[in-house]
Amino acid sequence: MWDTDCMAHRTKRLPKKGDRVAVLGQNGTFVVTDVDRYVRIVELKMIGHDFALSTIPWRALTFLDDLG
């Protein structure tokens, strides 16, 4: 019951280049550098470091600009 109700009111946001995000299981803040809308994955770069992540599913993202 709760899952159905929660999902009905959840806003779906599509990632776009430049979004600041956190990633489930990773420390740090990342910026979206590329988006593949067909397979729903993103490429990310850690802000302030030369560390990048590839093929990250959208469901693993938390949009930090939405929390502010």
C-alpha positions in Angstrom: 0.0 0.0 0.0 2.7 2.5 1.0 4.8 1.7 -2.1 1.9 2.2 -4.4 0.9 5.5 -2.8 4.5 6.8 -2.7 5.1 5.9 -6.3 1.9 7.6 -7.4 3.1 11.0 -5.9 6.7 10.7 -6.8 8.0 13.2 -9.4 10.1 11.7 -12.1 13.0 13.9 -13.0 15.2 13.3 -16.0 18.9 14.0 -15.6 20.5 16.5 -17.8 24.1 17.7 -18.4 25.3 19.9 -15.6 23.1 18.4 -12.8 24.8 18.1 -9.5 24.1 14.6 -8.0 25.1 12.1 -5.4 25.4 8.5 -6.3 24.2 5.5 -4.2 27.3 3.8 -2.8 29.7 6.6 -3.7 31.2 9.4 -1.6 31.4 12.9 -3.1 29.4 15.2 -5.4 29.3 14.5 -9.1 28.2 16.4 -12.2 26.4 14.8 -15.1 28.5 14.9 -18.2 26.4 12.8 -20.6 22.9 11.3 -20.6 21.7 8.2 -22.5 17.9 8.4 -22.5 17.4 5.1 -24.3 19.0 2.9 -21.7 18.6 5.4 -18.8 22.2 5.8 -17.8 24.5 8.7 -17.2 28.2 9.5 -17.2 29.5 11.4 -14.2 32.6 13.3 -13.1 33.4 14.0 -9.5 33.5 17.7 -8.8 37.1 18.8 -8.0 38.8 15.5 -8.9 39.8 13.5 -12.0 37.5 10.7 -11.1 34.6 9.6 -13.4 31.9 7.0 -13.3 30.3 5.4 -16.4 27.0 3.7 -17.1 25.3 4.7 -13.8 21.6 4.0 -13.8 19.2 6.9 -13.2 17.7 5.2 -10.1 21.1 5.5 -8.3 21.1 9.3 -8.5 20.0 11.9 -5.9 19.6 15.3 -7.4 21.3 17.7 -5.0 19.9 20.9 -6.5 16.4 19.6 -5.4 17.5 19.3 -1.8 18.5 23.0 -1.3 
